[in-house]
Amino acid sequence: MAGAEKAEVKDNAERQRDHVRRKQETHTRLQCWISRRHGDRLAELTARLEDSQASLIEQAIDLLYAQECGDERR
């Protein structure tokens, strides 16, 4: 492997690690946000849902969180 190829592989690996780190941080923030604001209601709701319905709820939560974070940054 040439030096440039090694550097590119290292850069790709670093980008992947950064991506995983950001995803973990986002997941942690989302969990905190949910537990503070909506934990009780969501626990009650998800107890009644099937897996596919729960997946849709999770997607909706992700969107709500993204919108709320966008509103706070303005």
Phi and psi restraints in degrees (range 20) as a CNS / XPLOR table:
assign (resid 1 and name C) (resid 2 and name N)
       (resid 2 and name CA) (resid 2 and name C) 1.0 -76.6 20.0 2
assign (resid 2 and name N) (resid 2 and name CA)
       (resid 2 and name C) (resid 3 and name N) 1.0 163.9 20.0 2
assign (resid 2 and name C) (resid 3 and name N)
       (resid 3 and name CA) (resid 3 and name C) 1.0 -59.2 20.0 2
assign (resid 3 and name N) (resid 3 and name CA)
       (resid 3 and name C) (resid 4 and name N) 1.0 -40.4 20.0 2
assign (resid 3 and name C) (resid 4 and name N)
       (resid 4 and name CA) (resid 4 and name C) 1.0 -66.0 20.0 2
assign (resid 4 and name N) (resid 4 and name CA)
       (resid 4 and name C) (resid 5 and name N) 1.0 -37.8 20.0 2
assign (resid 4 and name C) (resid 5 and name N)
       (resid 5 and name CA) (resid 5 and name C) 1.0 -66.5 20.0 2
assign (resid 5 and name N) (resid 5 and name CA)
       (resid 5 and name C) (resid 6 and name N) 1.0 -41.7 20.0 2
assign (resid 5 and name C) (resid 6 and name N)
       (resid 6 and name CA) (resid 6 and name C) 1.0 -62.0 20.0 2
assign (resid 6 and name N) (resid 6 and name CA)
       (resid 6 and name C) (resid 7 and name N) 1.0 -42.4 20.0 2
assign (resid 6 and name C) (resid 7 and name N)
       (resid 7 and name CA) (resid 7 and name C) 1.0 -64.1 20.0 2
assign (resid 7 and name N) (resid 7 and name CA)
       (resid 7 and name C) (resid 8 and name N) 1.0 -38.9 20.0 2
assign (resid 7 and name C) (resid 8 and name N)
       (resid 8 and name CA) (resid 8 and name C) 1.0 -66.6 20.0 2
assign (resid 8 and name N) (resid 8 and name CA)
       (resid 8 and name C) (resid 9 and name N) 1.0 -41.5 20.0 2
assign (resid 8 and name C) (resid 9 and name N)
       (resid 9 and name CA) (resid 9 and name C) 1.0 -62.0 20.0 2
assign (resid 9 and name N) (resid 9 and name CA)
       (resid 9 and name C) (resid 10 and name N) 1.0 -42.7 20.0 2
assign (resid 9 and name C) (resid 10 and name N)
       (resid 10 and name CA) (resid 10 and name C) 1.0 -64.1 20.0 2
assign (resid 10 and name N) (resid 10 and name CA)
       (resid 10 and name C) (resid 11 and name N) 1.0 -41.9 20.0 2
assign (resid 10 and name C) (resid 11 and name N)
       (resid 11 and name CA) (resid 11 and name C) 1.0 -62.8 20.0 2
assign (resid 11 and name N) (resid 11 and name CA)
       (resid 11 and name C) (resid 12 and name N) 1.0 -42.1 20.0 2
assign (resid 11 and name C) (resid 12 and name N)
       (resid 12 and name CA) (resid 12 and name C) 1.0 -63.6 20.0 2
assign (resid 12 and name N) (resid 12 and name CA)
       (resid 12 and name C) (resid 13 and name N) 1.0 -43.0 20.0 2
assign (resid 12 and name C) (resid 13 and name N)
       (resid 13 and name CA) (resid 13 and name C) 1.0 -63.1 20.0 2
assign (resid 13 and name N) (resid 13 and name CA)
       (resid 13 and name C) (resid 14 and name N) 1.0 -41.5 20.0 2
assign (resid 13 and name C) (resid 14 and name N)
       (resid 14 and name CA) (resid 14 and name C) 1.0 -65.0 20.0 2
assign (resid 14 and name N) (resid 14 and name CA)
       (resid 14 and name C) (resid 15 and name N) 1.0 -40.9 20.0 2
assign (resid 14 and name C) (resid 15 and name N)
       (resid 15 and name CA) (resid 15 and name C) 1.0 -62.9 20.0 2
assign (resid 15 and name N) (resid 15 and name CA)
       (resid 15 and name C) (resid 16 and name N) 1.0 -40.3 20.0 2
assign (resid 15 and name C) (resid 16 and name N)
       (resid 16 and name CA) (resid 16 and name C) 1.0 -63.9 20.0 2
assign (resid 16 and name N) (resid 16 and name CA)
       (resid 16 and name C) (resid 17 and name N) 1.0 -43.3 20.0 2
assign (resid 16 and name C) (resid 17 and name N)
       (resid 17 and name CA) (resid 17 and name C) 1.0 -62.9 20.0 2
assign (resid 17 and name N) (resid 17 and name CA)
       (resid 17 and name C) (resid 18 and name N) 1.0 -41.0 20.0 2
assign (resid 17 and name C) (resid 18 and name N)
       (resid 18 and name CA) (resid 18 and name C) 1.0 -62.8 20.0 2
assign (resid 18 and name N) (resid 18 and name CA)
       (resid 18 and name C) (resid 19 and name N) 1.0 -41.6 20.0 2
assign (resid 18 and name C) (resid 19 and name N)
       (resid 19 and name CA) (resid 19 and name C) 1.0 -61.8 20.0 2
assign (resid 19 and name N) (resid 19 and name CA)
       (resid 19 and name C) (resid 20 and name N) 1.0 -46.2 20.0 2
assign (resid 19 and name C) (resid 20 and name N)
       (resid 20 and name CA) (resid 20 and name C) 1.0 -62.5 20.0 2
assign (resid 20 and name N) (resid 20 and name CA)
       (resid 20 and name C) (resid 21 and name N) 1.0 -42.7 20.0 2
assign (resid 20 and name C) (resid 21 and name N)
       (resid 21 and name CA) (resid 21 and name C) 1.0 -61.8 20.0 2
assign (resid 21 and name N) (resid 21 and name CA)
       (resid 21 and name C) (resid 22 and name N) 1.0 -45.6 20.0 2
assign (resid 21 and name C) (resid 22 and name N)
       (resid 22 and name CA) (resid 22 and name C) 1.0 -63.9 20.0 2
assign (resid 22 and name N) (resid 22 and name CA)
       (resid 22 and name C) (resid 23 and name N) 1.0 -40.4 20.0 2
assign (resid 22 and name C) (resid 23 and name N)
       (resid 23 and name CA) (resid 23 and name C) 1.0 -63.6 20.0 2
assign (resid 23 and name N) (resid 23 and name CA)
       (resid 23 and name C) (resid 24 and name N) 1.0 -41.4 20.0 2
assign (resid 23 and name C) (resid 24 and name N)
       (resid 24 and name CA) (resid 24 and name C) 1.0 -64.6 20.0 2
assign (resid 24 and name N) (resid 24 and name CA)
       (resid 24 and name C) (resid 25 and name N) 1.0 -40.9 20.0 2
assign (resid 24 and name C) (resid 25 and name N)
       (resid 25 and name CA) (resid 25 and name C) 1.0 -64.3 20.0 2
assign (resid 25 and name N) (resid 25 and name CA)
       (resid 25 and name C) (resid 26 and name N) 1.0 -42.2 20.0 2
assign (resid 25 and name C) (resid 26 and name N)
       (resid 26 and name CA) (resid 26 and name C) 1.0 -63.2 20.0 2
assign (resid 26 and name N) (resid 26 and name CA)
       (resid 26 and name C) (resid 27 and name N) 1.0 -42.8 20.0 2
assign (resid 26 and name C) (resid 27 and name N)
       (resid 27 and name CA) (resid 27 and name C) 1.0 -61.4 20.0 2
assign (resid 27 and name N) (resid 27 and name CA)
       (resid 27 and name C) (resid 28 and name N) 1.0 -42.7 20.0 2
assign (resid 27 and name C) (resid 28 and name N)
       (resid 28 and name CA) (resid 28 and name C) 1.0 -63.9 20.0 2
assign (resid 28 and name N) (resid 28 and name CA)
       (resid 28 and name C) (resid 29 and name N) 1.0 -44.6 20.0 2
assign (resid 28 and name C) (resid 29 and name N)
       (resid 29 and name CA) (resid 29 and name C) 1.0 -62.6 20.0 2
assign (resid 29 and name N) (resid 29 and name CA)
       (resid 29 and name C) (resid 30 and name N) 1.0 -40.6 20.0 2
assign (resid 29 and name C) (resid 30 and name N)
       (resid 30 and name CA) (resid 30 and name C) 1.0 -62.5 20.0 2
assign (resid 30 and name N) (resid 30 and name CA)
       (resid 30 and name C) (resid 31 and name N) 1.0 -44.0 20.0 2
assign (resid 30 and name C) (resid 31 and name N)
       (resid 31 and name CA) (resid 31 and name C) 1.0 -61.3 20.0 2
assign (resid 31 and name N) (resid 31 and name CA)
       (resid 31 and name C) (resid 32 and name N) 1.0 -42.5 20.0 2
assign (resid 31 and name C) (resid 32 and name N)
       (resid 32 and name CA) (resid 32 and name C) 1.0 -63.9 20.0 2
assign (resid 32 and name N) (resid 32 and name CA)
       (resid 32 and name C) (resid 33 and name N) 1.0 -44.3 20.0 2
assign (resid 32 and name C) (resid 33 and name N)
       (resid 33 and name CA) (resid 33 and name C) 1.0 -62.0 20.0 2
assign (resid 33 and name N) (resid 33 and name CA)
       (resid 33 and name C) (resid 34 and name N) 1.0 -45.4 20.0 2
assign (resid 33 and name C) (resid 34 and name N)
       (resid 34 and name CA) (resid 34 and name C) 1.0 -63.8 20.0 2
assign (resid 34 and name N) (resid 34 and name CA)
       (resid 34 and name C) (resid 35 and name N) 1.0 -46.8 20.0 2
assign (resid 34 and name C) (resid 35 and name N)
       (resid 35 and name CA) (resid 35 and name C) 1.0 -65.2 20.0 2
assign (resid 35 and name N) (resid 35 and name CA)
       (resid 35 and name C) (resid 36 and name N) 1.0 -34.6 20.0 2
assign (resid 35 and name C) (resid 36 and name N)
       (resid 36 and name CA) (resid 36 and name C) 1.0 -72.9 20.0 2
assign (resid 36 and name N) (resid 36 and name CA)
       (resid 36 and name C) (resid 37 and name N) 1.0 -41.3 20.0 2
assign (resid 36 and name C) (resid 37 and name N)
       (resid 37 and name CA) (resid 37 and name C) 1.0 -103.4 20.0 2
assign (resid 37 and name N) (resid 37 and name CA)
       (resid 37 and name C) (resid 38 and name N) 1.0 -30.0 20.0 2
assign (resid 37 and name C) (resid 38 and name N)
       (resid 38 and name CA) (resid 38 and name C) 1.0 -138.9 20.0 2
assign (resid 38 and name N) (resid 38 and name CA)
       (resid 38 and name C) (resid 39 and name N) 1.0 10.1 20.0 2
assign (resid 38 and name C) (resid 39 and name N)
       (resid 39 and name CA) (resid 39 and name C) 1.0 -55.0 20.0 2
assign (resid 39 and name N) (resid 39 and name CA)
       (resid 39 and name C) (resid 40 and name N) 1.0 -50.6 20.0 2
assign (resid 39 and name C) (resid 40 and name N)
       (resid 40 and name CA) (resid 40 and name C) 1.0 -63.5 20.0 2
assign (resid 40 and name N) (resid 40 and name CA)
       (resid 40 and name C) (resid 41 and name N) 1.0 -46.2 20.0 2
assign (resid 40 and name C) (resid 41 and name N)
       (resid 41 and name CA) (resid 41 and name C) 1.0 -65.4 20.0 2
assign (resid 41 and name N) (resid 41 and name CA)
       (resid 41 and name C) (resid 42 and name N) 1.0 -40.6 20.0 2
assign (resid 41 and name C) (resid 42 and name N)
       (resid 42 and name CA) (resid 42 and name C) 1.0 -67.6 20.0 2
assign (resid 42 and name N) (resid 42 and name CA)
       (resid 42 and name C) (resid 43 and name N) 1.0 -38.4 20.0 2
assign (resid 42 and name C) (resid 43 and name N)
       (resid 43 and name CA) (resid 43 and name C) 1.0 -62.3 20.0 2
assign (resid 43 and name N) (resid 43 and name CA)
       (resid 43 and name C) (resid 44 and name N) 1.0 -42.1 20.0 2
assign (resid 43 and name C) (resid 44 and name N)
       (resid 44 and name CA) (resid 44 and name C) 1.0 -65.0 20.0 2
assign (resid 44 and name N) (resid 44 and name CA)
       (resid 44 and name C) (resid 45 and name N) 1.0 -42.8 20.0 2
assign (resid 44 and name C) (resid 45 and name N)
       (resid 45 and name CA) (resid 45 and name C) 1.0 -66.4 20.0 2
assign (resid 45 and name N) (resid 45 and name CA)
       (resid 45 and name C) (resid 46 and name N) 1.0 -48.6 20.0 2
assign (resid 45 and name C) (resid 46 and name N)
       (resid 46 and name CA) (resid 46 and name C) 1.0 -67.2 20.0 2
assign (resid 46 and name N) (resid 46 and name CA)
       (resid 46 and name C) (resid 47 and name N) 1.0 -22.9 20.0 2
assign (resid 46 and name C) (resid 47 and name N)
       (resid 47 and name CA) (resid 47 and name C) 1.0 -64.8 20.0 2
assign (resid 47 and name N) (resid 47 and name CA)
       (resid 47 and name C) (resid 48 and name N) 1.0 -23.4 20.0 2
assign (resid 47 and name C) (resid 48 and name N)
       (resid 48 and name CA) (resid 48 and name C) 1.0 -100.2 20.0 2
assign (resid 48 and name N) (resid 48 and name CA)
       (resid 48 and name C) (resid 49 and name N) 1.0 -1.7 20.0 2
assign (resid 48 and name C) (resid 49 and name N)
       (resid 49 and name CA) (resid 49 and name C) 1.0 -99.1 20.0 2
assign (resid 49 and name N) (resid 49 and name CA)
       (resid 49 and name C) (resid 50 and name N) 1.0 152.5 20.0 2
assign (resid 49 and name C) (resid 50 and name N)
       (resid 50 and name CA) (resid 50 and name C) 1.0 -82.2 20.0 2
assign (resid 50 and name N) (resid 50 and name CA)
       (resid 50 and name C) (resid 51 and name N) 1.0 168.5 20.0 2
assign (resid 50 and name C) (resid 51 and name N)
       (resid 51 and name CA) (resid 51 and name C) 1.0 -57.5 20.0 2
assign (resid 51 and name N) (resid 51 and name CA)
       (resid 51 and name C) (resid 52 and name N) 1.0 -45.4 20.0 2
assign (resid 51 and name C) (resid 52 and name N)
       (resid 52 and name CA) (resid 52 and name C) 1.0 -64.0 20.0 2
assign (resid 52 and name N) (resid 52 and name CA)
       (resid 52 and name C) (resid 53 and name N) 1.0 -37.5 20.0 2
assign (resid 52 and name C) (resid 53 and name N)
       (resid 53 and name CA) (resid 53 and name C) 1.0 -67.8 20.0 2
assign (resid 53 and name N) (resid 53 and name CA)
       (resid 53 and name C) (resid 54 and name N) 1.0 -40.8 20.0 2
assign (resid 53 and name C) (resid 54 and name N)
       (resid 54 and name CA) (resid 54 and name C) 1.0 -62.0 20.0 2
assign (resid 54 and name N) (resid 54 and name CA)
       (resid 54 and name C) (resid 55 and name N) 1.0 -37.9 20.0 2
assign (resid 54 and name C) (resid 55 and name N)
       (resid 55 and name CA) (resid 55 and name C) 1.0 -62.2 20.0 2
assign (resid 55 and name N) (resid 55 and name CA)
       (resid 55 and name C) (resid 56 and name N) 1.0 -42.1 20.0 2
assign (resid 55 and name C) (resid 56 and name N)
       (resid 56 and name CA) (resid 56 and name C) 1.0 -63.8 20.0 2
assign (resid 56 and name N) (resid 56 and name CA)
       (resid 56 and name C) (resid 57 and name N) 1.0 -40.4 20.0 2
assign (resid 56 and name C) (resid 57 and name N)
       (resid 57 and name CA) (resid 57 and name C) 1.0 -62.6 20.0 2
assign (resid 57 and name N) (resid 57 and name CA)
       (resid 57 and name C) (resid 58 and name N) 1.0 -42.5 20.0 2
assign (resid 57 and name C) (resid 58 and name N)
       (resid 58 and name CA) (resid 58 and name C) 1.0 -61.0 20.0 2
assign (resid 58 and name N) (resid 58 and name CA)
       (resid 58 and name C) (resid 59 and name N) 1.0 -40.8 20.0 2
assign (resid 58 and name C) (resid 59 and name N)
       (resid 59 and name CA) (resid 59 and name C) 1.0 -63.9 20.0 2
assign (resid 59 and name N) (resid 59 and name CA)
       (resid 59 and name C) (resid 60 and name N) 1.0 -41.2 20.0 2
assign (resid 59 and name C) (resid 60 and name N)
       (resid 60 and name CA) (resid 60 and name C) 1.0 -64.0 20.0 2
assign (resid 60 and name N) (resid 60 and name CA)
       (resid 60 and name C) (resid 61 and name N) 1.0 -39.8 20.0 2
assign (resid 60 and name C) (resid 61 and name N)
       (resid 61 and name CA) (resid 61 and name C) 1.0 -62.6 20.0 2
assign (resid 61 and name N) (resid 61 and name CA)
       (resid 61 and name C) (resid 62 and name N) 1.0 -43.2 20.0 2
assign (resid 61 and name C) (resid 62 and name N)
       (resid 62 and name CA) (resid 62 and name C) 1.0 -57.6 20.0 2
assign (resid 62 and name N) (resid 62 and name CA)
       (resid 62 and name C) (resid 63 and name N) 1.0 -43.9 20.0 2
assign (resid 62 and name C) (resid 63 and name N)
       (resid 63 and name CA) (resid 63 and name C) 1.0 -66.1 20.0 2
assign (resid 63 and name N) (resid 63 and name CA)
       (resid 63 and name C) (resid 64 and name N) 1.0 -43.5 20.0 2
assign (resid 63 and name C) (resid 64 and name N)
       (resid 64 and name CA) (resid 64 and name C) 1.0 -61.3 20.0 2
assign (resid 64 and name N) (resid 64 and name CA)
       (resid 64 and name C) (resid 65 and name N) 1.0 -42.0 20.0 2
assign (resid 64 and name C) (resid 65 and name N)
       (resid 65 and name CA) (resid 65 and name C) 1.0 -62.9 20.0 2
assign (resid 65 and name N) (resid 65 and name CA)
       (resid 65 and name C) (resid 66 and name N) 1.0 -45.2 20.0 2
assign (resid 65 and name C) (resid 66 and name N)
       (resid 66 and name CA) (resid 66 and name C) 1.0 -62.2 20.0 2
assign (resid 66 and name N) (resid 66 and name CA)
       (resid 66 and name C) (resid 67 and name N) 1.0 -41.2 20.0 2
assign (resid 66 and name C) (resid 67 and name N)
       (resid 67 and name CA) (resid 67 and name C) 1.0 -65.3 20.0 2
assign (resid 67 and name N) (resid 67 and name CA)
       (resid 67 and name C) (resid 68 and name N) 1.0 -43.6 20.0 2
assign (resid 67 and name C) (resid 68 and name N)
       (resid 68 and name CA) (resid 68 and name C) 1.0 -65.7 20.0 2
assign (resid 68 and name N) (resid 68 and name CA)
       (resid 68 and name C) (resid 69 and name N) 1.0 -40.8 20.0 2
assign (resid 68 and name C) (resid 69 and name N)
       (resid 69 and name CA) (resid 69 and name C) 1.0 -63.9 20.0 2
assign (resid 69 and name N) (resid 69 and name CA)
       (resid 69 and name C) (resid 70 and name N) 1.0 -38.3 20.0 2
assign (resid 69 and name C) (resid 70 and name N)
       (resid 70 and name CA) (resid 70 and name C) 1.0 -64.3 20.0 2
assign (resid 70 and name N) (resid 70 and name CA)
       (resid 70 and name C) (resid 71 and name N) 1.0 -39.2 20.0 2
assign (resid 70 and name C) (resid 71 and name N)
       (resid 71 and name CA) (resid 71 and name C) 1.0 -65.7 20.0 2
assign (resid 71 and name N) (resid 71 and name CA)
       (resid 71 and name C) (resid 72 and name N) 1.0 -38.0 20.0 2
assign (resid 71 and name C) (resid 72 and name N)
       (resid 72 and name CA) (resid 72 and name C) 1.0 -69.9 20.0 2
assign (resid 72 and name N) (resid 72 and name CA)
       (resid 72 and name C) (resid 73 and name N) 1.0 -27.9 20.0 2
assign (resid 72 and name C) (resid 73 and name N)
       (resid 73 and name CA) (resid 73 and name C) 1.0 -80.0 20.0 2
assign (resid 73 and name N) (resid 73 and name CA)
       (resid 73 and name C) (resid 74 and name N) 1.0 -13.9 20.0 2
